Amino acid sequence: MRAILLAATLLLAACAQFPALDATLEATDRSAPFPDLVPIEPILAAADARTAAPQDLSLDARIAALEARAARLRGRPVAGPLRARMRQGVDTSALQ
């Protein structure tokens, strides 16, 4: 069954009309030289050098803020009346 669905999908995709993308290029674009290929390692090294230090500092600050928030949340127990209401649960009779 899956093979039939796959074949039908591929057949439908094969019937699609694709736009003529070559017609959208201008003459200057068609005659433009190919870009120079350069090694990726210097590009990645430059990107790492720019983003490593600020990202580490903001990450440490975020960790500290989340730990402080977790400590505050751990210290707040649910009060008596709200706890009793929570134990009653949700009335789903109106949903049926």
N, C-alpha and C positions, 0 to 999 in steps of 0.2 A: 504494500500500500504506500509506504514511504517512497519507494522507487518511482511509483507512478506520479505522485505529487511532485517529486523532484524533477522528473522528466517534463511534466506539464509546465512547471515554472520556468525551466530552461527554454522550452519551446516558445513560451510567451515572451521571454526576454529576448530571444533571437529575432522576434518579429518587430521589435521596437525600432523606431526611426530616430537616429541620433542626429543632432544638429551639426551643420557643417561648421566646425570650429575654425578651419583654415580661412574661411571667408571673413572672420572677425579680426584677423591680423592685418595690420597696415604694412605697407611695403618696407618701411624702415625696420619694423620688427622682424620681418622675414629675412632681411639681409644682415641683421645684427649678428655680431660674432658670439660664439658660445662663451659663457663665463669661465674664468680660470678655475680649475680644480685645486683646492688647497687642502692640506692635511687637517683633520678635525682636532687633533690633540692641542694645538695652540689655542684654538677657539674655546675648547672646553676648559683649559687651564685659566684663560682670562675670565671666563664666566665664573669659575669657582673662586678666583681671587677676589672678584667684586662682591659676591654674595655671601661668602663664608662667614666673615666676621659679624656683620649686622644680624644675620640670621641666627647665629649662635647666641648672641646677647638677647634677642627678642624671645628666643626659645626658652632660655633660662628664666626670663621674667614671666613668661606664660606658665611655666612649670610651677614657679613660686606662687603665682596668683591662684592656680588651680588647687594646689595643696592647701593654701589658706582657706579657699572656699570649701573644700572638703572638710576641713577641721571645723569650720563654722556650722556646716550642715550636720556633722556628727553630734554636735552639742545641743541640737534642738529636738527634744522629744515631742511627740504629738501630745497635746493637752488632753485632759480627761474627757470633756464633752465631745470634742472632735473625734477622739479615739472611739468612743461609744457609737457615734454616728457612722464611722467607717466600718465598725464591726457589723452593723445592721445590713450593710451591703446596698446594692442598687435595686430599686423596685422596677422590675421589667414587665409588670403586668400590663402597663399602658402600651407596650410595644406589640402585644399580641392581638 
